[in-house]
């Protein structure tokens, strides 16, 4: 931000939008499409990932060896945080759209 390196605590981000953002006339921002290259993985054991799943005749060189753990890749330009969001965090977005008798709809 402003060319100054800064760190902000992750616990203040209850949601973290990753994707193509579009602003409306009131400057409200919305994710309008996914961003190519976003990747999240939770692996309980070492795995080999095929680089291109369209490859139908894969050789050993076509695989990437990975270790167990949690991985999160955010491609450049996939996340935009303004100054207010950086300082105050981002509110949690609704993730449940099932009416369980609580009158959500």
NORFEN-V451364 format. One record per residue. PHI is phi in radians with two decimals (NA if undefined). PSI is psi in whole degrees, 0 to 359 (none if undefined). D_LAST is the distance of its C-alpha to the last C-alpha in Angstrom with 1 decimal. Layout:
BEGIN
PHI|PSI|D_LAST + PHI|PSI|D_LAST
END
This chain:
BEGIN
NA|130|39.2 + 0.96|22|42.0 + 1.32|11|44.3 + -1.94|127|44.2 + -1.20|135|43.3 + -2.61|153|40.8 + -2.14|145|38.7 + -2.31|143|35.4 + -1.14|131|34.0 + -1.17|334|31.4 + -1.15|345|29.6 + -1.43|352|28.2 + -1.71|101|26.2 + -1.37|338|22.9 + -2.42|154|22.0 + -2.44|93|24.7 + -1.20|131|23.9 + -2.19|119|26.4 + 2.74|185|26.8 + -1.32|124|27.8 + -1.77|141|26.5 + -2.27|138|26.3 + -1.80|143|26.3 + -1.58|187|25.1 + -1.15|340|27.2 + -1.68|12|26.0 + 1.18|17|26.9 + -1.32|134|23.4 + -1.81|142|23.8 + -2.36|146|21.6 + -1.37|123|22.4 + -1.92|347|23.2 + -2.89|161|25.0 + -1.25|164|26.5 + -1.95|125|29.9 + -1.08|135|32.7 + 1.79|352|34.2 + -1.22|138|31.3 + -2.65|132|31.9 + -2.36|138|30.8 + -2.58|136|32.5 + -2.10|112|32.9 + -2.06|130|36.1 + -1.61|352|37.7 + -2.59|165|41.0 + -1.11|140|43.1 + -2.39|162|42.2 + -2.01|123|43.6 + -1.79|135|41.2 + -1.31|125|42.2 + -1.04|318|42.3 + -2.28|108|41.5 + -1.17|348|39.7 + -1.39|349|41.1 + -1.27|112|44.5 + -1.64|354|45.7 + -2.28|62|49.1 + -1.23|143|48.4 + -1.95|170|51.2 + -0.98|331|51.2 + -1.23|346|51.2 + -1.49|1|47.8 + -1.92|152|46.0 + -1.97|127|44.9 + -1.50|131|45.6 + -2.25|156|43.0 + -1.77|167|43.1 + -1.16|152|40.5 + 2.50|191|38.1 + -1.97|134|35.1 + -2.30|139|35.3 + -2.46|113|33.2 + -1.90|124|34.6 + -2.02|114|33.2 + -1.17|153|35.2 + -0.95|135|36.7 + 1.44|1|34.6 + -1.51|346|31.3 + -2.26|130|30.3 + -2.19|124|30.6 + -2.14|123|30.4 + -1.47|175|31.4 + -1.06|318|33.4 + -1.10|317|30.7 + -1.17|323|28.6 + -1.11|319|31.9 + -1.40|324|32.7 + -1.88|350|29.4 + 1.55|185|27.4 + -2.23|130|24.0 + -1.15|154|20.7 + -1.19|134|18.6 + -1.52|149|16.2 + -1.13|130|12.8 + -2.08|351|13.9 + -1.93|127|11.3 + -2.18|33|8.6 + -1.96|126|8.7 + -1.43|107|6.6 + -1.73|39|9.9 + 1.36|17|9.5 + -1.84|5|8.5 + 1.25|36|5.4 + -1.18|336|3.8 + -2.01|none|0.0
END
